[in-house]
């Protein structure tokens, strides 16, 4: 509140004889403590005195000033309001109330209170000055508001005067009163002229501000329309890009599907051709075996030549079976290859027949060109349904080559020689 009371003024005024005043010694004691900055001591001394003298005007007034200096604005307003109500003929409480209201930003209320003080005593110069300052502040704030100045309250802060003591009146000549009234009137006129000038400036600034607001609104509208157009264009571009991406994905899916169908058709054709070749080979072998059976001796008493011919036919059939097996292996035709084996075939590694078939498929299918050559084939232990075949196997695929002595034990099943055991060496 020390900033609010920029200038502390001691002012004399009229007072009514019915007002109760304190012993001057008490007033001087409290005032001294106040001026020395001992606010708490001053407050305690004033409170103690007022407990026994609650109607004392001077000390009550000092109590309000102390509260103001302590920053207890609400208490100060209560004290000065009560004094103004109890002693409406005293302008000092009205003046200080106006200072407090102005400090809170309530200029309109401060003006009303100062006008009450002036009505109480038209020659009261401090009230006139404070009122003029308030008019100037209000006009300045209106002007600053029109210019949208956030620090408008800092631009012009009238130095409203806080009165610290009520002084008893000394009767003066009418000429003194008239001079005071003339001075106050001149001061009020000057303040009013300044307020009118600032008000005119505020109105002019308001018109400028309105024009600027319209221009800003038009610019904002144009920017909004441009942003909307850009957004629509971007959305259109994204939609077109998505459509193109979807079409590309659909075309790729269709191409992949067609390629898969083509591969499946080619595989089916290859499988069919392989099956036909295997069937033709079986038919030729069966025909040969049937021919051999027809020409074989009908009885056990046939000559050794007839027995030798039967063995020769079996050997030829075994030779053909082995070569069919080697050809199926070299051509990677797994159907023909596995058809050369009996379902009773026992893999050398001890695995099941189905596991062995999976392993052989992985090792054969997809390799570079395979070559399987059979040399020096010999048959032995030929019976009606079993035989042993030995030969030199030469295998090559890509850069890999191997030559191995191979032994196959064969078993005749449904008129066809099939492998039941496969070994190397010996």
C-alpha positions as a Markdown table, in Angstrom:
| # | Residue | x | y | z |
|---|---|---|---|---|
| 1 | Unk | 0.0 | 0.0 | 0.0 |
| 2 | Unk | 3.1 | 2.2 | 0.2 |
| 3 | Unk | 3.2 | 2.2 | -3.6 |
| 4 | Unk | -0.5 | 3.1 | -3.8 |
| 5 | Unk | 0.0 | 6.1 | -1.4 |
| 6 | Unk | 2.7 | 7.6 | -3.5 |
| 7 | Unk | 2.4 | 10.9 | -1.8 |
| 8 | Unk | 1.4 | 11.2 | 1.8 |
| 9 | Unk | -0.4 | 14.4 | 2.5 |
| 10 | Unk | -1.4 | 16.1 | 5.7 |
| 11 | Unk | -4.3 | 18.3 | 5.0 |
| 12 | Unk | -6.5 | 20.6 | 7.2 |
| 13 | Unk | -10.3 | 20.5 | 6.8 |
| 14 | Unk | -13.5 | 21.4 | 8.5 |
| 15 | Unk | -14.9 | 19.3 | 11.2 |
| 16 | Unk | -18.0 | 19.2 | 13.3 |
| 17 | Unk | -17.9 | 20.1 | 16.9 |
| 18 | Unk | -19.9 | 16.9 | 17.8 |
| 19 | Unk | -16.9 | 14.7 | 16.7 |
| 20 | Unk | -14.9 | 13.3 | 19.7 |
| 21 | Unk | -11.1 | 13.8 | 19.5 |
| 22 | Unk | -8.4 | 12.1 | 21.5 |
| 23 | Unk | -5.8 | 13.6 | 23.8 |
| 24 | Unk | -3.2 | 15.2 | 21.5 |
| 25 | Unk | -0.5 | 13.3 | 23.3 |
| 26 | Unk | -2.0 | 9.9 | 22.2 |
| 27 | Unk | -2.4 | 11.1 | 18.7 |
| 28 | Unk | 1.2 | 12.3 | 18.5 |
| 29 | Unk | 2.5 | 9.0 | 20.1 |
| 30 | Unk | 0.6 | 6.8 | 17.5 |
| 31 | Unk | 1.5 | 9.1 | 14.7 |
| 32 | Unk | 5.2 | 9.0 | 15.7 |
| 33 | Unk | 5.2 | 5.2 | 15.7 |
| 34 | Unk | 3.5 | 5.2 | 12.3 |
| 35 | Unk | 6.0 | 7.7 | 10.8 |
| 36 | Unk | 9.0 | 5.6 | 12.2 |
| 37 | Unk | 7.6 | 2.5 | 10.6 |
| 38 | Unk | 6.7 | 0.7 | 13.9 |
| 39 | Unk | 3.4 | -0.4 | 12.5 |
| 40 | Unk | 2.7 | -3.2 | 14.9 |
| 41 | Unk | 3.4 | -1.0 | 18.0 |
| 42 | Unk | 1.3 | 1.8 | 16.5 |
| 43 | Unk | -1.6 | -0.7 | 15.9 |
| 44 | Unk | -1.4 | -2.1 | 19.4 |
| 45 | Unk | -1.3 | 1.4 | 21.0 |
| 46 | Unk | -4.3 | 2.5 | 19.0 |
| 47 | Unk | -6.3 | -0.7 | 19.7 |
| 48 | Unk | -5.6 | -0.4 | 23.4 |
| 49 | Unk | -6.7 | 3.3 | 23.5 |
| 50 | Unk | -9.9 | 2.6 | 21.5 |
| 51 | Unk | -11.0 | -0.2 | 23.9 |
| 52 | Unk | -11.5 | 2.6 | 26.5 |
| 53 | Unk | -12.4 | 5.4 | 24.0 |
| 54 | Unk | -14.2 | 3.7 | 21.1 |
| 55 | Unk | -15.7 | 7.0 | 19.8 |
| 56 | Unk | -12.4 | 8.8 | 19.3 |
| 57 | Unk | -12.3 | 10.1 | 15.7 |
| 58 | Unk | -8.5 | 10.8 | 15.3 |
| 59 | Unk | -7.3 | 7.5 | 16.7 |
| 60 | Unk | -10.0 | 5.6 | 14.7 |
| 61 | Unk | -8.7 | 7.4 | 11.6 |
| 62 | Unk | -5.1 | 6.5 | 12.5 |
| 63 | Unk | -6.2 | 2.9 | 12.9 |
| 64 | Unk | -7.4 | 2.9 | 9.3 |
| 65 | Unk | -4.1 | 4.5 | 8.1 |
| 66 | Unk | -2.1 | 1.9 | 10.0 |
| 67 | Unk | -4.1 | -1.0 | 8.4 |
| 68 | Unk | -3.5 | 0.6 | 5.0 |
| 69 | Unk | 0.3 | 0.7 | 5.6 |
| 70 | Unk | 0.2 | -2.9 | 6.9 |
| 71 | Unk | -1.5 | -4.0 | 3.6 |
| 72 | Unk | -4.7 | -4.9 | 5.4 |
| 73 | Unk | -6.9 | -3.2 | 2.8 |
| 74 | Unk | -10.1 | -4.9 | 3.8 |
| 75 | Unk | -9.7 | -3.8 | 7.4 |
| 76 | Unk | -8.8 | -0.3 | 6.3 |
| 77 | Unk | -11.9 | 0.0 | 4.1 |
| 78 | Unk | -14.0 | -1.2 | 7.1 |
| 79 | Unk | -12.5 | 1.5 | 9.4 |
| 80 | Unk | -12.9 | 4.4 | 6.9 |
| 81 | Unk | -16.4 | 3.3 | 5.9 |
| 82 | Unk | -17.5 | 3.3 | 9.5 |
| 83 | Unk | -16.0 | 6.7 | 10.0 |
| 84 | Unk | -17.7 | 8.1 | 6.9 |
| 85 | Unk | -21.0 | 6.7 | 8.1 |
| 86 | Unk | -20.6 | 8.0 | 11.7 |
| 87 | Unk | -19.1 | 11.4 | 10.6 |
| 88 | Unk | -20.4 | 12.2 | 7.1 |
| 89 | Unk | -19.3 | 15.8 | 7.5 |
| 90 | Unk | -15.6 | 14.8 | 7.5 |
| 91 | Unk | -14.1 | 14.5 | 4.0 |
| 92 | Unk | -10.9 | 12.7 | 5.1 |
| 93 | Unk | -12.4 | 9.2 | 5.5 |
| 94 | Unk | -14.1 | 9.6 | 2.0 |
| 95 | Unk | -10.8 | 10.6 | 0.5 |
| 96 | Unk | -8.9 | 7.6 | 1.9 |
| 97 | Unk | -11.7 | 5.2 | 0.9 |
| 98 | Unk | -11.3 | 6.5 | -2.7 |
| 99 | Unk | -7.6 | 5.9 | -2.6 |
| 100 | Unk | -8.1 | 2.3 | -1.5 |
| 101 | Unk | -10.8 | 1.7 | -4.1 |
| 102 | Unk | -8.6 | 3.1 | -6.9 |
| 103 | Unk | -5.8 | 0.8 | -5.7 |
| 104 | Unk | -8.1 | -2.1 | -6.2 |
| 105 | Unk | -8.9 | -0.9 | -9.7 |
| 106 | Unk | -12.4 | 0.2 | -8.9 |
| 107 | Unk | -12.1 | 3.7 | -10.3 |
| 108 | Unk | -15.9 | 4.2 | -10.7 |
| 109 | Unk | -16.5 | 3.5 | -7.0 |
| 110 | Unk | -13.5 | 5.8 | -6.1 |
| 111 | Unk | -15.0 | 8.6 | -8.1 |
| 112 | Unk | -18.3 | 8.3 | -6.3 |
| 113 | Unk | -16.6 | 8.5 | -2.9 |
| 114 | Unk | -14.5 | 11.5 | -3.9 |
| 115 | Unk | -17.6 | 13.3 | -5.2 |
| 116 | Unk | -19.1 | 12.6 | -1.8 |
| 117 | Unk | -16.1 | 14.2 | -0.1 |
| 118 | Unk | -16.3 | 17.3 | -2.3 |
| 119 | Unk | -20.0 | 17.6 | -1.6 |
| 120 | Unk | -19.1 | 17.5 | 2.1 |
| 121 | Unk | -16.5 | 20.3 | 1.7 |
| 122 | Unk | -16.4 | 21.9 | -1.8 |
| 123 | Unk | -13.1 | 23.6 | -0.9 |
| 124 | Unk | -11.3 | 20.3 | -0.2 |
| 125 | Unk | -8.3 | 20.5 | -2.6 |
| 126 | Unk | -7.0 | 17.0 | -2.0 |
| 127 | Unk | -10.3 | 15.5 | -3.0 |
| 128 | Unk | -10.4 | 17.7 | -6.2 |
| 129 | Unk | -6.9 | 16.6 | -7.2 |
| 130 | Unk | -7.6 | 13.0 | -6.6 |
| 131 | Unk | -10.8 | 13.2 | -8.6 |
| 132 | Unk | -9.0 | 14.8 | -11.5 |
| 133 | Unk | -6.4 | 12.1 | -11.4 |
| 134 | Unk | -9.0 | 9.4 | -11.5 |
| 135 | Unk | -10.7 | 11.0 | -14.5 |
| 136 | Unk | -7.4 | 11.1 | -16.3 |
| 137 | Unk | -6.8 | 7.4 | -15.4 |
| 138 | Unk | -10.2 | 6.3 | -16.6 |
| 139 | Unk | -9.7 | 8.1 | -19.9 |
| 140 | Unk | -6.2 | 6.8 | -20.3 |
| 141 | Unk | -7.4 | 3.2 | -19.7 |
| 142 | Unk | -10.1 | 3.6 | -22.2 |
| 143 | Unk | -7.6 | 4.8 | -24.8 |
| 144 | Unk | -5.2 | 2.0 | -23.9 |
| 145 | Unk | -7.9 | -0.6 | -24.1 |
| 146 | Unk | -8.8 | 0.6 | -27.6 |
| 147 | Unk | -5.1 | 0.1 | -28.6 |
| 148 | Unk | -5.1 | -3.3 | -26.8 |
| 149 | Unk | -2.2 | -2.3 | -24.5 |
| 150 | Unk | -1.8 | -5.0 | -21.9 |
| 151 | Unk | 0.3 | -2.7 | -19.7 |
| 152 | Unk | -2.3 | 0.2 | -19.8 |
| 153 | Unk | -2.4 | 0.5 | -16.0 |
| 154 | Unk | 1.3 | 1.1 | -16.0 |
| 155 | Unk | 1.1 | 3.9 | -18.6 |
| 156 | Unk | -0.6 | 6.3 | -16.2 |
| 157 | Unk | -0.9 | 5.8 | -12.5 |
| 158 | Unk | -2.3 | 8.9 | -10.8 |
| 159 | Unk | -0.6 | 9.8 | -7.6 |
| 160 | Unk | -3.7 | 9.7 | -5.3 |
| 161 | Unk | -3.0 | 11.2 | -1.9 |
| 162 | Unk | -3.7 | 9.3 | 1.3 |
| 163 | Unk | -4.4 | 11.5 | 4.3 |
| 164 | Unk | -2.8 | 10.4 | 7.5 |
| 165 | Unk | -4.5 | 12.6 | 10.0 |
| 166 | Unk | -7.6 | 14.6 | 10.6 |
| 167 | Unk | -6.9 | 18.2 | 11.6 |
| 168 | Unk | -9.3 | 20.4 | 13.4 |
| 169 | Unk | -10.5 | 23.4 | 11.5 |
| 170 | Unk | -9.3 | 27.0 | 12.0 |
| 171 | Unk | -12.0 | 29.4 | 11.0 |
| 172 | Unk | -10.8 | 31.3 | 7.9 |
| 173 | Unk | -12.1 | 34.3 | 6.0 |
| 174 | Unk | -14.6 | 33.8 | 3.3 |
| 175 | Unk | -12.0 | 35.0 | 0.8 |
| 176 | Unk | -9.8 | 31.9 | 1.7 |
| 177 | Unk | -12.7 | 29.6 | 1.0 |
| 178 | Unk | -13.4 | 31.4 | -2.3 |
| 179 | Unk | -9.8 | 31.1 | -3.3 |
| 180 | Unk | -9.8 | 27.4 | -2.5 |
| 181 | Unk | -13.0 | 26.9 | -4.5 |
| 182 | Unk | -11.6 | 28.8 | -7.4 |
| 183 | Unk | -8.4 | 26.7 | -7.4 |
| 184 | Unk | -10.3 | 23.5 | -7.1 |
| 185 | Unk | -12.6 | 24.6 | -10.0 |
| 186 | Unk | -9.7 | 25.5 | -12.2 |
| 187 | Unk | -8.0 | 22.2 | -11.4 |
| 188 | Unk | -11.2 | 20.3 | -12.1 |
| 189 | Unk | -11.6 | 22.1 | -15.5 |
| 190 | Unk | -8.1 | 21.2 | -16.5 |
| 191 | Unk | -8.6 | 17.6 | -15.5 |
| 192 | Unk | -11.9 | 17.5 | -17.4 |
| 193 | Unk | -10.3 | 18.9 | -20.5 |
| 194 | Unk | -7.5 | 16.3 | -20.3 |
| 195 | Unk | -10.1 | 13.6 | -19.9 |
| 196 | Unk | -12.0 | 14.9 | -22.9 |
| 197 | Unk | -8.9 | 14.9 | -25.0 |
| 198 | Unk | -7.9 | 11.4 | -24.0 |
| 199 | Unk | -11.5 | 10.2 | -24.6 |
| 200 | Unk | -11.4 | 11.6 | -28.2 |
| 201 | Unk | -8.1 | 9.9 | -28.8 |
| 202 | Unk | -9.6 | 6.7 | -27.4 |
| 203 | Unk | -12.6 | 6.9 | -29.8 |
| 204 | Unk | -10.2 | 7.5 | -32.7 |
| 205 | Unk | -8.1 | 4.6 | -31.7 |
| 206 | Unk | -11.2 | 2.5 | -31.3 |
| 207 | Unk | -12.1 | 3.2 | -35.0 |
| 208 | Unk | -8.5 | 2.3 | -36.1 |
| 209 | Unk | -8.7 | -0.8 | -34.0 |
| 210 | Unk | -12.0 | -1.8 | -35.6 |
| 211 | Unk | -10.5 | -1.4 | -39.0 |
| 212 | Unk | -7.5 | -3.5 | -38.0 |
| 213 | Unk | -9.9 | -6.1 | -36.6 |
| 214 | Unk | -11.8 | -6.3 | -39.9 |
| 215 | Unk | -8.6 | -6.7 | -41.9 |
| 216 | Unk | -7.4 | -9.4 | -39.5 |
| 217 | Unk | -10.7 | -11.2 | -39.9 |
| 218 | Unk | -10.5 | -11.0 | -43.7 |
| 219 | Unk | -6.9 | -12.3 | -43.6 |
| 220 | Unk | -7.9 | -15.1 | -41.2 |
| 221 | Unk | -10.8 | -16.1 | -43.4 |
| 222 | Unk | -8.5 | -16.1 | -46.5 |
| 223 | Unk | -6.0 | -18.3 | -44.7 |
| 224 | Unk | -8.7 | -20.6 | -43.5 |
| 225 | Unk | -10.1 | -21.0 | -47.1 |
| 226 | Unk | -6.6 | -21.6 | -48.4 |
| 227 | Unk | -5.9 | -24.2 | -45.7 |
| 228 | Unk | -9.2 | -25.9 | -46.5 |
| 229 | Unk | -8.3 | -26.0 | -50.2 |
| 230 | Unk | -4.9 | -27.4 | -49.5 |
| 231 | Unk | -6.3 | -30.0 | -47.2 |
| 232 | Unk | -8.9 | -31.1 | -49.8 |
| 233 | Unk | -6.1 | -31.3 | -52.4 |
| 234 | Unk | -3.9 | -33.4 | -50.1 |
| 235 | Unk | -6.8 | -35.7 | -49.3 |
| 236 | Unk | -7.5 | -36.1 | -53.1 |
| 237 | Unk | -3.9 | -36.8 | -53.7 |
| 238 | Unk | -3.8 | -39.4 | -51.0 |
| 239 | Unk | -6.9 | -41.1 | -52.3 |
| 240 | Unk | -5.5 | -41.3 | -55.8 |
| 241 | Unk | -2.2 | -42.7 | -54.4 |
| 242 | Unk | -4.1 | -45.3 | -52.4 |
| 243 | Unk | -6.2 | -46.3 | -55.4 |
| 244 | Unk | -3.0 | -46.7 | -57.5 |
| 245 | Unk | -1.4 | -48.8 | -54.8 |
| 246 | Unk | -4.4 | -51.0 | -54.4 |
| 247 | Unk | -4.5 | -51.6 | -58.2 |
| 248 | Unk | -0.8 | -52.4 | -58.2 |
| 249 | Unk | -1.3 | -54.9 | -55.3 |
| 250 | Unk | -4.3 | -56.5 | -57.1 |
| 251 | Unk | -2.3 | -56.8 | -60.3 |
| 252 | Unk | 0.6 | -58.4 | -58.5 |
| 253 | Unk | -1.7 | -60.9 | -56.7 |
| 254 | Unk | -3.3 | -61.9 | -60.0 |
| 255 | Unk | 0.1 | -62.4 | -61.6 |
| 256 | Unk | 1.3 | -64.5 | -58.7 |
| 257 | Unk | -1.9 | -66.6 | -58.9 |
| 258 | Unk | -1.4 | -67.1 | -62.6 |
| 259 | Unk | 2.2 | -68.1 | -62.1 |
| 260 | Unk | 1.3 | -70.6 | -59.4 |
| 261 | Unk | -1.4 | -72.1 | -61.6 |
| 262 | Unk | 1.1 | -72.4 | -64.5 |
| 263 | Unk | 3.6 | -74.1 | -62.3 |
| 264 | Unk | 1.0 | -76.5 | -61.0 |
| 265 | Unk | -0.1 | -77.3 | -64.5 |
| 266 | Unk | 3.5 | -78.0 | -65.6 |
| 267 | Unk | 4.1 | -80.2 | -62.6 |
| 268 | Unk | 0.9 | -82.1 | -63.3 |
| 269 | Unk | 2.0 | -82.6 | -66.9 |
| 270 | Unk | 5.4 | -83.8 | -65.8 |
| 271 | Unk | 3.9 | -86.2 | -63.3 |
| 272 | Unk | 1.5 | -87.5 | -65.9 |
| 273 | Unk | 4.3 | -88.1 | -68.4 |
| 274 | Unk | 6.4 | -89.8 | -65.7 |
| 275 | Unk | 3.5 | -92.0 | -64.7 |
| 276 | Unk | 2.9 | -93.0 | -68.3 |
| 277 | Unk | 6.5 | -93.9 | -68.9 |
| 278 | Unk | 6.6 | -96.0 | -65.7 |
| 279 | Unk | 3.4 | -97.7 | -66.8 |
| 280 | Unk | 4.9 | -98.4 | -70.2 |
| 281 | Unk | 8.1 | -99.8 | -68.6 |
| 282 | Unk | 6.1 | -102.0 | -66.3 |
| 283 | Unk | 3.9 | -103.2 | -69.2 |
| 284 | Unk | 7.0 | -104.0 | -71.3 |
| 285 | Unk | 8.6 | -105.8 | -68.4 |
| 286 | Unk | 5.4 | -107.8 | -67.7 |
| 287 | Unk | 5.2 | -108.7 | -71.4 |
| 288 | Unk | 8.7 | -109.9 | -71.3 |
| 289 | Unk | 8.2 | -111.9 | -68.2 |
| 290 | Unk | 5.0 | -113.4 | -69.6 |
| 291 | Unk | 6.9 | -114.3 | -72.8 |
| 292 | Unk | 9.6 | -115.8 | -70.8 |
| 293 | Unk | 7.0 | -117.8 | -68.7 |
| 294 | Unk | 5.4 | -119.1 | -71.9 |
| 295 | Unk | 8.7 | -120.3 | -73.4 |
| 296 | Unk | 10.0 | -121.8 | -70.1 |
| 297 | Unk | 9.9 | -125.6 | -69.7 |
| 298 | Unk | 6.6 | -126.9 | -68.5 |
| 299 | Unk | 8.0 | -129.6 | -66.3 |
| 300 | Unk | 10.9 | -130.0 | -63.8 |
| 301 | Unk | 12.4 | -132.6 | -66.0 |
| 302 | Unk | 13.3 | -130.0 | -68.7 |
| 303 | Unk | 16.8 | -130.1 | -70.0 |
| 304 | Unk | 19.5 | -127.9 | -68.5 |
| 305 | Unk | 19.3 | -125.7 | -71.6 |
| 306 | Unk | 15.7 | -124.8 | -70.7 |
| 307 | Unk | 16.7 | -124.1 | -67.1 |
| 308 | Unk | 19.5 | -121.9 | -68.3 |
| 309 | Unk | 17.1 | -120.0 | -70.6 |
| 310 | Unk | 14.8 | -119.3 | -67.6 |
| 311 | Unk | 17.7 | -118.0 | -65.6 |
| 312 | Unk | 18.8 | -115.8 | -68.5 |
| 313 | Unk | 15.3 | -114.3 | -68.8 |
| 314 | Unk | 15.3 | -113.6 | -65.1 |
| 315 | Unk | 18.7 | -112.0 | -65.4 |
| 316 | Unk | 17.5 | -109.8 | -68.2 |
| 317 | Unk | 14.5 | -108.8 | -66.2 |
| 318 | Unk | 16.7 | -107.9 | -63.2 |
| 319 | Unk | 19.0 | -106.0 | -65.5 |
| 320 | Unk | 16.1 | -104.0 | -66.9 |
| 321 | Unk | 14.8 | -103.3 | -63.3 |
| 322 | Unk | 18.1 | -102.0 | -62.2 |
| 323 | Unk | 18.5 | -99.7 | -65.2 |
| 324 | Unk | 14.9 | -98.4 | -64.7 |
| 325 | Unk | 15.8 | -97.6 | -61.1 |
| 326 | Unk | 19.0 | -95.8 | -62.2 |
| 327 | Unk | 17.1 | -93.9 | -64.9 |
| 328 | Unk | 14.4 | -92.8 | -62.5 |
| 329 | Unk | 17.1 | -91.6 | -60.1 |
| 330 | Unk | 19.0 | -89.6 | -62.7 |
| 331 | Unk | 15.8 | -88.0 | -64.0 |
| 332 | Unk | 14.7 | -87.1 | -60.4 |
| 333 | Unk | 11.4 | -88.8 | -61.0 |
| 334 | Unk | 10.6 | -89.9 | -57.5 |
| 335 | Unk | 7.5 | -91.8 | -58.3 |
| 336 | Unk | 9.4 | -94.2 | -60.6 |
| 337 | Unk | 12.3 | -94.2 | -58.3 |
| 338 | Unk | 10.3 | -95.3 | -55.2 |
| 339 | Unk | 8.3 | -97.8 | -57.4 |
| 340 | Unk | 11.6 | -99.7 | -57.8 |
| 341 | Unk | 11.6 | -100.5 | -54.0 |
| 342 | Unk | 9.5 | -103.0 | -52.2 |
| 343 | Unk | 7.3 | -101.9 | -49.4 |
| 344 | Unk | 9.3 | -104.3 | -47.3 |
| 345 | Unk | 12.5 | -102.4 | -48.0 |
| 346 | Unk | 14.6 | -101.8 | -44.9 |
| 347 | Unk | 16.8 | -98.7 | -45.0 |
| 348 | Unk | 20.4 | -99.2 | -43.9 |
| 349 | Unk | 20.2 | -96.4 | -41.3 |
| 350 | Unk | 17.3 | -98.0 | -39.5 |
| 351 | Unk | 14.7 | -95.4 | -40.3 |
| 352 | Unk | 11.2 | -96.1 | -41.4 |
| 353 | Unk | 10.4 | -96.5 | -45.1 |
| 354 | Unk | 8.4 | -93.2 | -45.1 |
| 355 | Unk | 11.2 | -91.3 | -43.3 |
| 356 | Unk | 13.7 | -92.7 | -45.8 |
| 357 | Unk | 11.6 | -91.6 | -48.7 |
| 358 | Unk | 11.4 | -88.0 | -47.4 |
| 359 | Unk | 15.2 | -88.0 | -46.9 |
| 360 | Unk | 15.8 | -89.3 | -50.5 |
| 361 | Unk | 13.4 | -86.7 | -51.9 |
| 362 | Unk | 15.3 | -83.9 | -50.2 |
| 363 | Unk | 18.7 | -85.2 | -51.5 |
| 364 | Unk | 17.6 | -85.9 | -55.1 |
| 365 | Unk | 15.0 | -83.3 | -56.1 |
| 366 | Unk | 16.4 | -79.9 | -57.2 |
| 367 | Unk | 20.0 | -80.9 | -57.5 |
| 368 | Unk | 22.0 | -80.1 | -60.7 |
| 369 | Unk | 22.0 | -82.7 | -63.5 |
| 370 | Unk | 22.4 | -86.2 | -62.1 |
| 371 | Unk | 24.1 | -89.1 | -63.9 |
| 372 | Unk | 23.8 | -92.7 | -62.6 |
| 373 | Unk | 25.7 | -95.3 | -64.7 |
| 374 | Unk | 25.6 | -99.1 | -64.0 |
| 375 | Unk | 28.6 | -101.2 | -65.1 |
| 376 | Unk | 29.6 | -104.9 | -64.8 |
| 377 | Unk | 26.1 | -106.0 | -63.6 |
| 378 | Unk | 26.1 | -109.5 | -62.3 |
| 379 | Unk | 23.1 | -111.5 | -61.0 |
| 380 | Unk | 23.3 | -114.4 | -58.6 |
| 381 | Unk | 21.2 | -116.6 | -56.3 |
| 382 | Unk | 18.3 | -116.3 | -58.7 |
| 383 | Unk | 15.1 | -118.2 | -57.6 |
| 384 | Unk | 11.5 | -117.9 | -58.6 |
| 385 | Unk | 11.0 | -114.8 | -56.4 |
| 386 | Unk | 14.4 | -113.6 | -55.2 |
| 387 | Unk | 17.8 | -112.7 | -56.6 |
| 388 | Unk | 21.0 | -110.7 | -55.8 |
| 389 | Unk | 22.4 | -108.1 | -58.2 |
| 390 | Unk | 25.9 | -106.6 | -58.0 |
| 391 | Unk | 27.4 | -103.8 | -60.1 |
| 392 | Unk | 29.7 | -100.8 | -60.2 |
| 393 | Unk | 27.7 | -97.6 | -59.7 |
| 394 | Unk | 29.2 | -94.3 | -61.0 |
| 395 | Unk | 27.3 | -91.2 | -59.7 |
| 396 | Unk | 27.9 | -87.6 | -60.6 |
| 397 | Unk | 26.0 | -84.3 | -60.0 |
| 398 | Unk | 27.5 | -80.9 | -60.6 |
| 399 | Unk | 31.1 | -81.1 | -59.4 |
| 400 | Unk | 30.5 | -84.1 | -57.2 |
| 401 | Unk | 31.5 | -87.6 | -58.5 |
| 402 | Unk | 31.6 | -91.0 | -56.8 |
| 403 | Unk | 32.1 | -94.7 | -57.9 |
| 404 | Unk | 30.8 | -97.4 | -55.6 |
| 405 | Unk | 30.3 | -101.1 | -55.6 |
| 406 | Unk | 26.6 | -101.7 | -55.1 |
| 407 | Unk | 24.7 | -104.8 | -54.0 |
| 408 | Unk | 20.9 | -105.1 | -54.3 |
| 409 | Unk | 18.8 | -107.9 | -53.0 |
| 410 | Unk | 15.7 | -108.2 | -55.2 |
| 411 | Unk | 12.3 | -109.7 | -54.5 |
| 412 | Unk | 9.7 | -110.4 | -57.1 |
| 413 | Unk | 6.3 | -108.9 | -56.3 |
| 414 | Unk | 3.3 | -109.1 | -58.6 |
| 415 | Unk | 5.6 | -110.1 | -61.5 |
| 416 | Unk | 8.1 | -107.2 | -60.9 |
| 417 | Unk | 11.5 | -107.3 | -59.4 |
| 418 | Unk | 11.8 | -104.8 | -56.5 |
| 419 | Unk | 14.6 | -103.8 | -54.1 |
| 420 | Unk | 14.3 | -105.1 | -50.5 |
| 421 | Unk | 17.9 | -104.3 | -49.5 |
| 422 | Unk | 20.5 | -101.9 | -50.7 |
| 423 | Unk | 24.2 | -102.0 | -49.7 |
| 424 | Unk | 27.6 | -100.8 | -50.8 |
| 425 | Unk | 30.9 | -102.7 | -51.1 |
| 426 | Unk | 31.4 | -106.5 | -51.5 |
